[in-house]
Amino acid sequence: MKKPVFLGLLLLLAPGLAGCSQALPEETKSTQITISVLAGQSTSDAGVEDMIDDWLAVNYPEVKLDWECVDWGDGFTPKIEGRFAAGDVPDLMIGKAQDVRTYARTGNLGVIQKQCSQKIREEALQAVTVDGEVYGMPYNAWYQGVIYNKTIFRSLGLEPPRTEAELDEVIRRLKEAGVVPFAAHFQESWKVANMTMQYLMNEVFSDSPDWGTQFREGTRNFSGNPQIVHCMENNEKILENSWEDALQLDQFQSDSRFTQGEAAMYLTGSWSLQFANQYGKELDFGIFPYPCREGEAKLLRETNMTFMKSAYTEHEDILDELLFALLDDQKLAQEILDFTQSSSVVKGITPAYESRIQEDIEWYEQQGKVTDVSVGNAQLTWDFQNALAAEQLSWLKKEKTLEEVLEFADQNREFSSYQEEGVE
């Protein structure tokens, strides 16, 4: 996902951070070590690299990170795949849990040490485990669903809908009261891709966890699939119940309006609260899953910042030490959670801030009504999702038919999974 233009806030760590539990090997103390880093940054991540650099300057002055930061949605996939093809694997890569599942079998990722993996919560660890080995170190997570303005809902006596019929009734009552039901922005294809996967998780992958694999094998199709058609029509429903200029809006504009109370609901992720917490402090927010036809929709958890190390790095010992230290330093972890407005996947770490939607998140977690979106994202690569979303945008703009969008997906099924030459 793209990072918004409004994100300029940097939280710099104080120089008095507690040191990590172990020291670097003696031979590195008199030598400057440079570690190459390819960081795919999502909405809330820009600035974390400065925080880590400040932390290193205090605790590991012998180590320098050579950062290459790219937008995760547009730049990370071509960059990392290009580096793999050239045999120039960065020492450290920061992506998402789904990237681990995509690239672990290429042989380019190194196994994460047990002392690190033992500090990660089990639900996050499962997303980075391939053939019994852990190839990524998850650090934080977002939650995806419908963020809603509780103040507006209370004023109209509305409750979070659980079924599609209840959602339609909420939309009707909001419109009767002169309230725009959905904040939405359709200028960027990634937004449509993100929303579509939210529907697919609860309408398709919930019933067929290996649907993406079956799709590539040719036993499942987009065309003629009523579940898929219904998912895409959800995007049309949101567009029809948003602002008249939603097709021209970007994320910044949509977030701004939502935090000013100009719409009641927003199908998005907790990353949008980063802006809301700065400029909409008087509003009360909650979150619920976008309802599916059966009324059993789950909130989605997306493991975001995930550290991966090269299988070929010359600095494996130092990387292992640094990765453990990143998990072990609670103050650093809390600073990053506060900055990114995300949830921790590290055992024993709780954010110092109080998220606007944390109470709702905890309720869904306790009820077992949360599922990890990496199930779908690992089976349909982001490039495929994004390309399909661009086709959907053409349909939403009345430039193509929905049937043409579905045919595009089927014609490009081979590109829905990353396959490095010689790797099955």
DRENFIKE-742035 format. One record per residue (C-alpha): x, y, z; residue in one letter. Coordinates in Angstrom, 1 decimal, always signed. Example, Ala and Ser with C-alpha at 12.3 -4.5 7.8 and 13.67 -1.06 7.14 Angstrom:
2
<node east="+12.3" north="-4.5" up="+7.8" r="A"/>
<node east="+13.7" north="-1.1" up="+7.1" r="S"/>
END
This chain:
424
<node east="+0.0" north="+0.0" up="+0.0" r="M"/>
<node east="+1.1" north="+3.5" up="-0.8" r="K"/>
<node east="+2.2" north="+5.9" up="+1.9" r="K"/>
<node east="+0.1" north="+9.0" up="+2.2" r="P"/>
<node east="+1.6" north="+12.4" up="+1.4" r="V"/>
<node east="+0.6" north="+13.7" up="+4.8" r="F"/>
<node east="+3.0" north="+11.4" up="+6.7" r="L"/>
<node east="+5.8" north="+13.6" up="+7.8" r="G"/>
<node east="+5.9" north="+13.0" up="+11.6" r="L"/>
<node east="+9.1" north="+11.4" up="+12.8" r="L"/>
<node east="+9.5" north="+10.2" up="+16.4" r="L"/>
<node east="+13.2" north="+10.2" up="+17.3" r="L"/>
<node east="+14.4" north="+8.0" up="+20.0" r="L"/>
<node east="+16.1" north="+9.5" up="+23.0" r="A"/>
<node east="+19.8" north="+8.7" up="+23.4" r="P"/>
<node east="+19.3" north="+6.9" up="+26.7" r="G"/>
<node east="+17.8" north="+3.7" up="+25.3" r="L"/>
<node east="+18.5" north="+0.5" up="+27.2" r="A"/>
<node east="+21.1" north="-1.7" up="+25.6" r="G"/>
<node east="+20.3" north="-5.1" up="+24.2" r="C"/>
<node east="+20.9" north="-8.3" up="+26.1" r="S"/>
<node east="+24.0" north="-9.4" up="+24.3" r="Q"/>
<node east="+27.0" north="-7.7" up="+22.7" r="A"/>
<node east="+28.3" north="-7.9" up="+19.2" r="L"/>
<node east="+31.3" north="-10.3" up="+18.6" r="P"/>
<node east="+34.5" north="-8.8" up="+19.7" r="E"/>
<node east="+36.0" north="-8.7" up="+16.2" r="E"/>
<node east="+33.4" north="-6.3" up="+15.0" r="T"/>
<node east="+33.9" north="-3.6" up="+17.6" r="K"/>
<node east="+36.8" north="-1.9" up="+15.8" r="S"/>
<node east="+35.5" north="-2.3" up="+12.3" r="T"/>
<node east="+32.6" north="-0.5" up="+10.6" r="Q"/>
<node east="+30.1" north="-3.1" up="+9.3" r="I"/>
<node east="+27.7" north="-2.0" up="+6.5" r="T"/>
<node east="+24.6" north="-4.0" up="+6.1" r="I"/>
<node east="+22.5" north="-3.5" up="+3.0" r="S"/>
<node east="+18.7" north="-3.2" up="+3.6" r="V"/>
<node east="+15.9" north="-3.3" up="+1.1" r="L"/>
<node east="+12.8" north="-2.0" up="+2.9" r="A"/>
<node east="+9.4" north="-2.1" up="+1.3" r="G"/>
<node east="+7.4" north="+0.5" up="+3.2" r="Q"/>
<node east="+3.7" north="+0.6" up="+3.6" r="S"/>
<node east="+1.4" north="+3.3" up="+4.7" r="T"/>
<node east="+2.6" north="+3.9" up="+8.2" r="S"/>
<node east="+6.3" north="+2.8" up="+7.9" r="D"/>
<node east="+8.1" north="+5.8" up="+6.5" r="A"/>
<node east="+10.3" north="+7.1" up="+9.3" r="G"/>
<node east="+10.9" north="+3.8" up="+11.1" r="V"/>
<node east="+14.3" north="+3.6" up="+9.4" r="E"/>
<node east="+15.4" north="+6.8" up="+11.1" r="D"/>
<node east="+14.3" north="+5.4" up="+14.5" r="M"/>
<node east="+16.3" north="+2.2" up="+13.9" r="I"/>
<node east="+19.3" north="+4.2" up="+12.8" r="D"/>
<node east="+19.1" north="+6.4" up="+16.0" r="D"/>
<node east="+18.9" north="+3.2" up="+18.1" r="W"/>
<node east="+21.9" north="+1.7" up="+16.3" r="L"/>
<node east="+24.0" north="+4.8" up="+16.8" r="A"/>
<node east="+23.6" north="+4.4" up="+20.6" r="V"/>
<node east="+23.7" north="+0.6" up="+21.0" r="N"/>
<node east="+25.7" north="-0.6" up="+17.9" r="Y"/>
<node east="+27.8" north="+2.3" up="+16.6" r="P"/>
<node east="+30.0" north="-0.2" up="+14.7" r="E"/>
<node east="+27.0" north="-1.1" up="+12.5" r="V"/>
<node east="+25.7" north="+1.0" up="+9.6" r="K"/>
<node east="+22.5" north="+0.1" up="+7.7" r="L"/>
<node east="+22.6" north="+1.1" up="+4.0" r="D"/>
<node east="+18.9" north="+1.7" up="+3.4" r="W"/>
<node east="+17.1" north="+1.4" up="+0.1" r="E"/>
<node east="+13.5" north="+2.3" up="+0.9" r="C"/>
<node east="+10.8" north="+1.7" up="-1.7" r="V"/>
<node east="+7.0" north="+1.8" up="-1.7" r="D"/>
<node east="+5.9" north="-1.8" up="-0.9" r="W"/>
<node east="+2.9" north="-1.7" up="-3.2" r="G"/>
<node east="+4.7" north="-0.5" up="-6.3" r="D"/>
<node east="+8.4" north="-0.9" up="-5.9" r="G"/>
<node east="+9.2" north="-3.8" up="-3.6" r="F"/>
<node east="+8.3" north="-6.8" up="-5.8" r="T"/>
<node east="+10.2" north="-5.7" up="-8.9" r="P"/>
<node east="+13.1" north="-4.6" up="-6.8" r="K"/>
<node east="+13.5" north="-7.8" up="-4.8" r="I"/>
<node east="+12.9" north="-10.1" up="-7.8" r="E"/>
<node east="+15.4" north="-8.1" up="-9.9" r="G"/>
<node east="+18.0" north="-8.5" up="-7.1" r="R"/>
<node east="+17.3" north="-12.2" up="-6.8" r="F"/>
<node east="+17.7" north="-12.6" up="-10.6" r="A"/>
<node east="+21.0" north="-10.8" up="-10.5" r="A"/>
<node east="+22.3" north="-12.8" up="-7.6" r="G"/>
<node east="+22.5" north="-9.6" up="-5.5" r="D"/>
<node east="+20.4" north="-10.4" up="-2.5" r="V"/>
<node east="+20.3" north="-7.7" up="+0.2" r="P"/>
<node east="+21.6" north="-8.7" up="+3.6" r="D"/>
<node east="+18.3" north="-7.7" up="+5.2" r="L"/>
<node east="+14.9" north="-7.3" up="+3.6" r="M"/>
<node east="+11.8" north="-5.8" up="+5.2" r="I"/>
<node east="+8.5" north="-6.7" up="+3.6" r="G"/>
<node east="+5.3" north="-8.4" up="+4.8" r="K"/>
<node east="+4.6" north="-12.0" up="+6.0" r="A"/>
<node east="+3.2" north="-12.8" up="+2.6" r="Q"/>
<node east="+6.6" north="-12.1" up="+1.1" r="D"/>
<node east="+8.1" north="-14.8" up="+3.2" r="V"/>
<node east="+5.6" north="-17.4" up="+1.7" r="R"/>
<node east="+6.3" north="-16.0" up="-1.8" r="T"/>
<node east="+10.1" north="-16.2" up="-1.7" r="Y"/>
<node east="+11.1" north="-18.8" up="+1.0" r="A"/>
<node east="+11.3" north="-21.6" up="-1.5" r="R"/>
<node east="+13.7" north="-19.6" up="-3.9" r="T"/>
<node east="+16.6" north="-20.4" up="-1.6" r="G"/>
<node east="+17.4" north="-16.7" up="-1.1" r="N"/>
<node east="+16.1" north="-16.4" up="+2.4" r="L"/>
<node east="+17.9" north="-17.5" up="+5.5" r="G"/>
<node east="+16.3" north="-19.3" up="+8.5" r="V"/>
<node east="+15.5" north="-17.1" up="+11.5" r="I"/>
<node east="+17.2" north="-18.2" up="+14.7" r="Q"/>
<node east="+15.0" north="-19.9" up="+17.3" r="K"/>
<node east="+15.8" north="-17.3" up="+20.0" r="Q"/>
<node east="+14.0" north="-14.8" up="+17.7" r="C"/>
<node east="+11.1" north="-17.0" up="+16.7" r="S"/>
<node east="+10.4" north="-18.0" up="+20.3" r="Q"/>
<node east="+9.6" north="-14.4" up="+21.0" r="K"/>
<node east="+6.9" north="-14.1" up="+18.3" r="I"/>
<node east="+3.3" north="-14.9" up="+19.0" r="R"/>
<node east="+2.1" north="-18.1" up="+17.5" r="E"/>
<node east="-0.5" north="-16.7" up="+15.2" r="E"/>
<node east="+2.1" north="-14.4" up="+13.5" r="A"/>
<node east="+4.7" north="-17.2" up="+13.4" r="L"/>
<node east="+2.5" north="-19.4" up="+11.4" r="Q"/>
<node east="+2.5" north="-16.9" up="+8.5" r="A"/>
<node east="+6.2" north="-17.0" up="+8.1" r="V"/>
<node east="+6.8" north="-20.7" up="+8.6" r="T"/>
<node east="+7.4" north="-22.7" up="+5.4" r="V"/>
<node east="+8.1" north="-26.5" up="+5.4" r="D"/>
<node east="+8.7" north="-26.3" up="+9.2" r="G"/>
<node east="+11.3" north="-23.6" up="+9.1" r="E"/>
<node east="+10.9" north="-19.9" up="+10.0" r="V"/>
<node east="+12.1" north="-17.6" up="+7.3" r="Y"/>
<node east="+10.8" north="-14.2" up="+8.5" r="G"/>
<node east="+10.6" north="-12.2" up="+11.8" r="M"/>
<node east="+7.3" north="-10.5" up="+12.1" r="P"/>
<node east="+7.3" north="-7.2" up="+14.1" r="Y"/>
<node east="+3.9" north="-5.6" up="+14.0" r="N"/>
<node east="+0.4" north="-6.0" up="+12.6" r="A"/>
<node east="-2.5" north="-4.1" up="+11.3" r="W"/>
<node east="-6.2" north="-5.0" up="+11.4" r="Y"/>
<node east="-8.5" north="-4.6" up="+8.4" r="Q"/>
<node east="-12.2" north="-4.1" up="+8.3" r="G"/>
<node east="-14.8" north="-1.3" up="+8.4" r="V"/>
<node east="-13.7" north="+1.5" up="+10.7" r="I"/>
<node east="-16.8" north="+3.4" up="+11.7" r="Y"/>
<node east="-17.7" north="+6.6" up="+13.4" r="N"/>
<node east="-19.3" north="+5.5" up="+16.7" r="K"/>
<node east="-20.5" north="+9.0" up="+17.4" r="T"/>
<node east="-22.6" north="+9.0" up="+14.2" r="I"/>
<node east="-23.8" north="+5.4" up="+14.8" r="F"/>
<node east="-24.9" north="+6.3" up="+18.4" r="R"/>
<node east="-26.7" north="+9.4" up="+17.2" r="S"/>
<node east="-28.9" north="+7.4" up="+14.8" r="L"/>
<node east="-29.3" north="+4.3" up="+17.1" r="G"/>
<node east="-27.2" north="+2.1" up="+14.7" r="L"/>
<node east="-25.3" north="-1.0" up="+15.6" r="E"/>
<node east="-22.4" north="-2.6" up="+13.6" r="P"/>
<node east="-24.0" north="-4.8" up="+10.9" r="P"/>
<node east="-23.3" north="-8.5" up="+10.9" r="R"/>
<node east="-25.1" north="-9.5" up="+7.7" r="T"/>
<node east="-25.4" north="-7.9" up="+4.3" r="E"/>
<node east="-29.1" north="-7.2" up="+5.0" r="A"/>
<node east="-28.2" north="-5.4" up="+8.1" r="E"/>
<node east="-25.5" north="-3.4" up="+6.2" r="L"/>
<node east="-28.1" north="-2.4" up="+3.6" r="D"/>
<node east="-30.3" north="-1.2" up="+6.4" r="E"/>
<node east="-27.5" north="+0.9" up="+7.9" r="V"/>
<node east="-26.8" north="+2.4" up="+4.5" r="I"/>
<node east="-30.4" north="+3.3" up="+4.0" r="R"/>
<node east="-30.8" north="+5.0" up="+7.4" r="R"/>
<node east="-27.5" north="+6.9" up="+7.0" r="L"/>
<node east="-28.7" north="+8.3" up="+3.6" r="K"/>
<node east="-32.1" north="+9.2" up="+5.1" r="E"/>
<node east="-30.3" north="+11.2" up="+7.7" r="A"/>
<node east="-28.1" north="+13.0" up="+5.1" r="G"/>
<node east="-24.9" north="+11.1" up="+6.1" r="V"/>
<node east="-22.6" north="+9.7" up="+3.5" r="V"/>
<node east="-22.3" north="+6.0" up="+4.3" r="P"/>
<node east="-18.7" north="+5.2" up="+3.1" r="F"/>
<node east="-15.5" north="+7.2" up="+2.9" r="A"/>
<node east="-13.8" north="+5.9" up="-0.2" r="A"/>
<node east="-11.0" north="+6.7" up="-2.6" r="H"/>
<node east="-10.6" north="+5.1" up="-6.0" r="F"/>
<node east="-7.8" north="+7.1" up="-7.5" r="Q"/>
<node east="-5.3" north="+4.3" up="-6.6" r="E"/>
<node east="-5.6" north="+0.7" up="-7.8" r="S"/>
<node east="-4.0" north="-0.6" up="-4.6" r="W"/>
<node east="-7.1" north="+0.5" up="-2.6" r="K"/>
<node east="-9.4" north="-1.5" up="-4.8" r="V"/>
<node east="-7.0" north="-4.5" up="-4.5" r="A"/>
<node east="-7.0" north="-4.2" up="-0.7" r="N"/>
<node east="-10.8" north="-4.0" up="-0.5" r="M"/>
<node east="-11.2" north="-6.9" up="-2.9" r="T"/>
<node east="-9.0" north="-9.2" up="-0.8" r="M"/>
<node east="-11.0" north="-8.3" up="+2.3" r="Q"/>
<node east="-14.1" north="-9.7" up="+0.6" r="Y"/>
<node east="-12.3" north="-12.7" up="-0.9" r="L"/>
<node east="-11.0" north="-13.7" up="+2.5" r="M"/>
<node east="-14.5" north="-14.0" up="+4.0" r="N"/>
<node east="-16.4" north="-15.1" up="+0.9" r="E"/>
<node east="-13.9" north="-17.4" up="-0.9" r="V"/>
<node east="-10.8" north="-18.4" up="+1.1" r="F"/>
<node east="-12.9" north="-19.0" up="+4.2" r="S"/>
<node east="-14.5" north="-22.0" up="+2.4" r="D"/>
<node east="-11.6" north="-23.0" up="+0.2" r="S"/>
<node east="-8.3" north="-22.1" up="+1.9" r="P"/>
<node east="-6.3" north="-23.3" up="-1.2" r="D"/>
<node east="-8.5" north="-21.5" up="-3.8" r="W"/>
<node east="-5.5" north="-19.7" up="-5.3" r="G"/>
<node east="-3.7" north="-23.0" up="-5.9" r="T"/>
<node east="-6.8" north="-24.5" up="-7.5" r="Q"/>
<node east="-7.1" north="-21.3" up="-9.6" r="F"/>
<node east="-3.6" north="-21.8" up="-11.0" r="R"/>
<node east="-4.3" north="-25.5" up="-11.7" r="E"/>
<node east="-7.3" north="-24.5" up="-13.8" r="G"/>
<node east="-9.9" north="-26.1" up="-11.6" r="T"/>
<node east="-11.2" north="-22.7" up="-10.3" r="R"/>
<node east="-12.0" north="-19.6" up="-12.4" r="N"/>
<node east="-12.9" north="-16.0" up="-11.9" r="F"/>
<node east="-15.3" north="-16.1" up="-14.8" r="S"/>
<node east="-18.7" north="-17.6" up="-14.0" r="G"/>
<node east="-17.9" north="-17.7" up="-10.3" r="N"/>
<node east="-20.8" north="-16.1" up="-8.4" r="P"/>
<node east="-18.7" north="-15.6" up="-5.2" r="Q"/>
<node east="-16.1" north="-13.7" up="-7.1" r="I"/>
<node east="-18.7" north="-11.6" up="-8.9" r="V"/>
<node east="-20.3" north="-10.8" up="-5.6" r="H"/>
<node east="-17.0" north="-9.7" up="-4.1" r="C"/>
<node east="-16.3" north="-7.3" up="-7.0" r="M"/>
<node east="-19.9" north="-5.9" up="-6.8" r="E"/>
<node east="-19.2" north="-4.9" up="-3.2" r="N"/>
<node east="-16.7" north="-2.3" up="-4.6" r="N"/>
<node east="-19.5" north="-1.0" up="-6.8" r="E"/>
<node east="-21.8" north="-0.8" up="-3.7" r="K"/>
<node east="-19.2" north="+1.2" up="-1.8" r="I"/>
<node east="-18.7" north="+3.6" up="-4.8" r="L"/>
<node east="-22.4" north="+4.1" up="-5.2" r="E"/>
<node east="-22.7" north="+5.0" up="-1.4" r="N"/>
<node east="-19.7" north="+7.3" up="-1.2" r="S"/>
<node east="-19.0" north="+10.8" up="-2.3" r="W"/>
<node east="-19.8" north="+11.7" up="-5.9" r="E"/>
<node east="-16.1" north="+12.4" up="-6.6" r="D"/>
<node east="-14.8" north="+9.2" up="-5.0" r="A"/>
<node east="-13.3" north="+8.0" up="-8.2" r="L"/>
<node east="-11.0" north="+11.1" up="-8.2" r="Q"/>
<node east="-10.0" north="+11.0" up="-4.5" r="L"/>
<node east="-6.7" north="+9.8" up="-3.1" r="D"/>
<node east="-6.1" north="+8.4" up="+0.3" r="Q"/>
<node east="-5.1" north="+11.8" up="+1.9" r="F"/>
<node east="-8.4" north="+13.4" up="+0.8" r="Q"/>
<node east="-10.5" north="+10.5" up="+1.9" r="S"/>
<node east="-8.8" north="+10.2" up="+5.3" r="D"/>
<node east="-9.1" north="+13.9" up="+5.8" r="S"/>
<node east="-12.9" north="+13.9" up="+5.2" r="R"/>
<node east="-13.4" north="+10.8" up="+7.3" r="F"/>
<node east="-11.7" north="+12.3" up="+10.3" r="T"/>
<node east="-13.8" north="+15.4" up="+9.9" r="Q"/>
<node east="-17.0" north="+13.3" up="+10.3" r="G"/>
<node east="-18.0" north="+13.6" up="+6.6" r="E"/>
<node east="-18.8" north="+9.8" up="+6.3" r="A"/>
<node east="-19.8" north="+7.1" up="+8.7" r="A"/>
<node east="-17.8" north="+4.1" up="+7.6" r="M"/>
<node east="-14.5" north="+3.4" up="+5.9" r="Y"/>
<node east="-13.4" north="+0.0" up="+4.5" r="L"/>
<node east="-9.7" north="+0.1" up="+5.3" r="T"/>
<node east="-7.1" north="-0.9" up="+7.8" r="G"/>
<node east="-5.8" north="+0.5" up="+11.1" r="S"/>
<node east="-3.1" north="+2.4" up="+9.2" r="W"/>
<node east="-5.8" north="+5.1" up="+8.5" r="S"/>
<node east="-5.9" north="+5.9" up="+12.2" r="L"/>
<node east="-2.4" north="+7.4" up="+12.0" r="Q"/>
<node east="-4.0" north="+10.4" up="+10.4" r="F"/>
<node east="-7.2" north="+10.2" up="+12.5" r="A"/>
<node east="-5.1" north="+10.3" up="+15.7" r="N"/>
<node east="-3.4" north="+13.5" up="+14.6" r="Q"/>
<node east="-6.4" north="+15.4" up="+13.3" r="Y"/>
<node east="-9.6" north="+13.7" up="+14.5" r="G"/>
<node east="-9.0" north="+13.4" up="+18.2" r="K"/>
<node east="-12.5" north="+14.3" up="+19.2" r="E"/>
<node east="-14.1" north="+11.4" up="+17.2" r="L"/>
<node east="-14.8" north="+8.0" up="+18.6" r="D"/>
<node east="-14.0" north="+5.1" up="+16.2" r="F"/>
<node east="-14.7" north="+1.4" up="+16.2" r="G"/>
<node east="-14.1" north="-1.5" up="+13.7" r="I"/>
<node east="-16.1" north="-4.4" up="+12.4" r="F"/>
<node east="-15.6" north="-7.0" up="+9.6" r="P"/>
<node east="-17.3" north="-6.1" up="+6.2" r="Y"/>
<node east="-20.3" north="-8.4" up="+6.3" r="P"/>
<node east="-20.5" north="-11.4" up="+4.1" r="C"/>
<node east="-23.6" north="-13.2" up="+2.9" r="R"/>
<node east="-23.5" north="-15.9" up="+5.6" r="E"/>
<node east="-23.0" north="-13.4" up="+8.4" r="G"/>
<node east="-19.8" north="-15.0" up="+9.7" r="E"/>
<node east="-17.3" north="-12.5" up="+8.5" r="A"/>
<node east="-14.0" north="-12.2" up="+10.5" r="K"/>
<node east="-11.8" north="-9.2" up="+11.1" r="L"/>
<node east="-8.5" north="-9.5" up="+9.2" r="L"/>
<node east="-5.0" north="-9.4" up="+10.7" r="R"/>
<node east="-2.2" north="-8.4" up="+8.4" r="E"/>
<node east="+1.3" north="-9.0" up="+9.7" r="T"/>
<node east="+3.1" north="-6.0" up="+8.4" r="N"/>
<node east="+6.8" north="-5.2" up="+9.0" r="M"/>
<node east="+8.6" north="-8.6" up="+8.6" r="T"/>
<node east="+12.4" north="-8.9" up="+8.6" r="F"/>
<node east="+14.0" north="-11.4" up="+6.3" r="M"/>
<node east="+17.8" north="-12.1" up="+6.0" r="K"/>
<node east="+19.7" north="-13.3" up="+3.0" r="S"/>
<node east="+20.8" north="-16.9" up="+2.9" r="A"/>
<node east="+24.1" north="-15.6" up="+1.4" r="Y"/>
<node east="+24.9" north="-12.7" up="+3.8" r="T"/>
<node east="+28.5" north="-12.4" up="+5.1" r="E"/>
<node east="+27.1" north="-10.8" up="+8.3" r="H"/>
<node east="+24.8" north="-13.6" up="+9.5" r="E"/>
<node east="+26.0" north="-13.5" up="+13.1" r="D"/>
<node east="+25.6" north="-9.8" up="+13.4" r="I"/>
<node east="+22.2" north="-9.9" up="+11.7" r="L"/>
<node east="+21.0" north="-12.6" up="+14.1" r="D"/>
<node east="+22.2" north="-10.4" up="+17.0" r="E"/>
<node east="+20.5" north="-7.3" up="+15.7" r="L"/>
<node east="+17.2" north="-9.1" up="+15.0" r="L"/>
<node east="+17.1" north="-10.4" up="+18.5" r="F"/>
<node east="+17.9" north="-7.0" up="+19.9" r="A"/>
<node east="+15.1" north="-5.4" up="+17.9" r="L"/>
<node east="+12.7" north="-7.9" up="+19.6" r="L"/>
<node east="+14.2" north="-7.6" up="+23.0" r="D"/>
<node east="+14.3" north="-3.8" up="+23.4" r="D"/>
<node east="+10.8" north="-3.0" up="+24.7" r="Q"/>
<node east="+11.2" north="+0.8" up="+24.6" r="K"/>
<node east="+12.2" north="+0.7" up="+20.9" r="L"/>
<node east="+9.3" north="-1.7" up="+20.1" r="A"/>
<node east="+6.8" north="+0.6" up="+21.9" r="Q"/>
<node east="+8.1" north="+3.7" up="+20.1" r="E"/>
<node east="+7.7" north="+2.0" up="+16.7" r="I"/>
<node east="+4.2" north="+0.8" up="+17.6" r="L"/>
<node east="+3.2" north="+4.2" up="+18.7" r="D"/>
<node east="+4.5" north="+5.8" up="+15.5" r="F"/>
<node east="+3.0" north="+3.2" up="+13.1" r="T"/>
<node east="-0.3" north="+2.9" up="+15.1" r="Q"/>
<node east="+0.0" north="-0.8" up="+14.8" r="S"/>
<node east="-0.2" north="-3.8" up="+17.1" r="S"/>
<node east="+2.7" north="-5.9" up="+18.4" r="S"/>
<node east="+3.2" north="-9.5" up="+17.4" r="V"/>
<node east="+6.1" north="-9.8" up="+19.9" r="V"/>
<node east="+5.4" north="-11.6" up="+23.2" r="K"/>
<node east="+5.3" north="-9.3" up="+26.2" r="G"/>
<node east="+5.1" north="-6.1" up="+24.2" r="I"/>
<node east="+2.1" north="-3.8" up="+24.4" r="T"/>
<node east="+1.8" north="-0.4" up="+22.8" r="P"/>
<node east="+2.2" north="+2.6" up="+25.1" r="A"/>
<node east="-0.7" north="+4.3" up="+23.2" r="Y"/>
<node east="-4.4" north="+3.5" up="+23.4" r="E"/>
<node east="-5.7" north="+2.7" up="+20.0" r="S"/>
<node east="-9.1" north="+4.0" up="+19.1" r="R"/>
<node east="-10.2" north="+0.6" up="+18.0" r="I"/>
<node east="-8.3" north="-1.6" up="+20.4" r="Q"/>
<node east="-11.3" north="-2.6" up="+22.5" r="E"/>
<node east="-13.1" north="-3.9" up="+19.4" r="D"/>
<node east="-9.9" north="-5.7" up="+18.2" r="I"/>
<node east="-9.5" north="-7.5" up="+21.5" r="E"/>
<node east="-13.2" north="-8.5" up="+21.4" r="W"/>
<node east="-12.8" north="-10.1" up="+18.0" r="Y"/>
<node east="-9.6" north="-11.8" up="+19.0" r="E"/>
<node east="-11.1" north="-13.2" up="+22.1" r="Q"/>
<node east="-14.1" north="-14.5" up="+20.2" r="Q"/>
<node east="-11.9" north="-16.2" up="+17.6" r="G"/>
<node east="-13.3" north="-13.9" up="+14.9" r="K"/>
<node east="-9.9" north="-12.9" up="+13.4" r="V"/>
<node east="-8.2" north="-14.5" up="+10.4" r="T"/>
<node east="-4.8" north="-13.8" up="+8.9" r="D"/>
<node east="-5.0" north="-12.2" up="+5.5" r="V"/>
<node east="-1.7" north="-13.8" up="+4.4" r="S"/>
<node east="-3.7" north="-16.9" up="+3.6" r="V"/>
<node east="-5.1" north="-15.1" up="+0.5" r="G"/>
<node east="-2.1" north="-12.8" up="-0.1" r="N"/>
<node east="+0.3" north="-15.7" up="-0.3" r="A"/>
<node east="-1.8" north="-17.4" up="-2.9" r="Q"/>
<node east="-2.5" north="-14.4" up="-5.1" r="L"/>
<node east="+0.5" north="-12.2" up="-5.3" r="T"/>
<node east="+0.2" north="-8.5" up="-4.8" r="W"/>
<node east="+1.2" north="-7.8" up="-8.4" r="D"/>
<node east="-1.7" north="-9.9" up="-9.7" r="F"/>
<node east="-4.1" north="-8.3" up="-7.2" r="Q"/>
<node east="-3.0" north="-4.8" up="-8.2" r="N"/>
<node east="-3.3" north="-5.5" up="-11.9" r="A"/>
<node east="-6.7" north="-7.0" up="-11.4" r="L"/>
<node east="-7.7" north="-4.0" up="-9.4" r="A"/>
<node east="-6.7" north="-1.7" up="-12.2" r="A"/>
<node east="-9.0" north="-3.6" up="-14.5" r="E"/>
<node east="-11.8" north="-3.2" up="-11.9" r="Q"/>
<node east="-11.2" north="+0.5" up="-11.9" r="L"/>
<node east="-11.9" north="+0.5" up="-15.6" r="S"/>
<node east="-15.1" north="-1.3" up="-14.9" r="W"/>
<node east="-16.1" north="+1.1" up="-12.2" r="L"/>
<node east="-15.5" north="+3.9" up="-14.6" r="K"/>
<node east="-17.8" north="+2.2" up="-17.1" r="K"/>
<node east="-14.9" north="+1.7" up="-19.5" r="E"/>
<node east="-15.0" north="-2.1" up="-19.4" r="K"/>
<node east="-17.6" north="-4.8" up="-18.5" r="T"/>
<node east="-17.3" north="-7.0" up="-15.4" r="L"/>
<node east="-17.0" north="-10.0" up="-17.7" r="E"/>
<node east="-13.9" north="-8.5" up="-19.3" r="E"/>
<node east="-12.4" north="-8.1" up="-15.8" r="V"/>
<node east="-13.0" north="-11.7" up="-14.9" r="L"/>
<node east="-11.6" north="-12.9" up="-18.2" r="E"/>
<node east="-8.5" north="-10.8" up="-17.6" r="F"/>
<node east="-7.9" north="-12.7" up="-14.3" r="A"/>
<node east="-8.3" north="-16.1" up="-15.9" r="D"/>
<node east="-6.1" north="-15.2" up="-18.8" r="Q"/>
<node east="-3.3" north="-14.1" up="-16.4" r="N"/>
<node east="-3.6" north="-16.9" up="-13.8" r="R"/>
<node east="+0.0" north="-18.0" up="-14.4" r="E"/>
<node east="+1.2" north="-14.6" up="-13.0" r="F"/>
<node east="-0.8" north="-15.0" up="-9.8" r="S"/>
<node east="+2.2" north="-16.7" up="-8.1" r="S"/>
<node east="+5.9" north="-15.9" up="-8.2" r="Y"/>
<node east="+8.0" north="-18.6" up="-9.9" r="Q"/>
<node east="+11.7" north="-18.2" up="-10.0" r="E"/>
<node east="+13.4" north="-20.2" up="-12.8" r="E"/>
<node east="+14.1" north="-23.6" up="-11.6" r="G"/>
<node east="+12.0" north="-23.2" up="-8.5" r="V"/>
<node east="+8.7" north="-25.1" up="-8.2" r="E"/>
END
